[in-house]
């Protein structure tokens, strides 16, 4: 997927900024059944402690192997925003 590497870089950047281990668990979604089982909305999907970084992710009726886009202020892009990743990490750590 074209945004996989940039998504990993964004996560590493945020972890580094917070002086946290840059260990990332990647899950390869191999087929449609696997995508449904994981409620996978497309690549790249970033979850921190199982929670999607896109807090306003609409409830989806279907999941599958596709490229994912993220929308903020009516603008669509192929990567989540760094502040979404940062907020999810800070929240998971119980920091403000």
C-alpha positions as CSV (number, residue, x, y, z in Angstrom):
1,X,0.0,0.0,0.0
2,X,1.4,3.4,-0.9
3,X,0.9,5.1,2.5
4,X,2.2,2.2,4.7
5,X,5.8,3.6,4.9
6,X,4.8,7.2,5.5
7,X,2.3,6.0,8.2
8,X,5.1,4.1,10.0
9,X,7.3,7.2,9.8
10,X,4.6,9.4,11.3
11,X,4.1,7.0,14.2
12,X,7.9,6.7,14.8
13,X,8.2,10.5,14.7
14,X,5.5,11.0,17.4
15,X,6.9,8.2,19.6
16,X,10.4,9.8,19.3
17,X,9.0,13.2,20.2
18,X,7.6,11.7,23.4
19,X,10.8,9.8,24.1
20,X,8.9,6.5,23.8
21,X,10.0,3.1,22.5
22,X,9.5,3.1,18.7
23,X,8.4,-0.5,18.8
24,X,5.4,-0.9,16.5
25,X,3.2,-4.0,16.0
26,X,2.2,-4.3,12.3
27,X,-0.6,-6.6,11.3
28,X,-0.7,-7.7,7.7
29,X,-4.3,-8.0,6.6
30,X,-4.2,-10.8,4.0
31,X,-7.7,-11.2,2.7
32,X,-11.3,-9.9,2.9
33,X,-12.3,-12.3,5.7
34,X,-9.3,-11.2,7.8
35,X,-10.3,-7.5,7.1
36,X,-13.9,-8.2,8.3
37,X,-12.6,-10.0,11.4
38,X,-10.4,-7.0,12.3
39,X,-13.0,-4.4,11.3
40,X,-10.3,-3.1,9.0
41,X,-11.3,0.1,7.2
42,X,-8.3,0.1,4.9
43,X,-4.6,0.9,4.8
44,X,-3.1,2.5,6.6
45,X,-5.1,2.1,9.8
46,X,-3.4,3.1,13.0
47,X,-4.8,1.9,16.3
48,X,-3.3,2.7,19.7
49,X,-4.4,0.1,22.3
50,X,-7.0,-1.1,19.8
51,X,-8.5,2.4,19.4
52,X,-8.5,4.0,15.9
53,X,-6.6,7.4,15.8
54,X,-9.5,8.8,13.8
55,X,-11.9,9.5,16.7
56,X,-14.7,10.5,14.3
57,X,-14.4,7.4,12.2
58,X,-17.9,6.8,11.0
59,X,-19.5,3.4,11.7
60,X,-18.8,1.3,8.6
61,X,-21.0,-1.4,7.2
62,X,-18.2,-3.1,5.3
63,X,-14.5,-3.7,5.6
64,X,-11.9,-4.8,3.2
65,X,-8.6,-4.5,1.5
66,X,-8.4,-1.0,0.2
67,X,-6.6,2.3,0.6
68,X,-7.9,4.3,3.4
69,X,-8.4,8.1,3.5
70,X,-8.7,10.4,6.4
71,X,-11.0,13.5,6.3
72,X,-10.6,16.7,8.3
73,X,-12.3,20.0,7.5
74,X,-13.6,18.5,4.3
75,X,-10.1,17.6,3.0
76,X,-9.3,14.0,2.3
77,X,-5.7,12.6,2.5
78,X,-4.1,9.2,2.6
79,X,-2.5,9.5,6.1
80,X,-3.9,10.4,9.5
81,X,-2.7,13.7,10.9
82,X,0.2,13.6,13.3
83,X,-1.9,15.3,16.0
84,X,-4.4,12.5,15.8
85,X,-1.6,10.0,16.4
86,X,-0.1,12.1,19.2
87,X,-3.5,12.6,20.9
88,X,-4.1,8.8,20.8
89,X,-0.7,8.0,22.3
90,X,-1.0,10.7,25.0
91,X,-4.5,9.5,25.9
92,X,-3.3,5.8,26.0
93,X,-0.5,6.9,28.4
94,X,-2.9,8.8,30.6
95,X,-1.0,12.1,29.9
96,X,-2.5,15.4,29.1
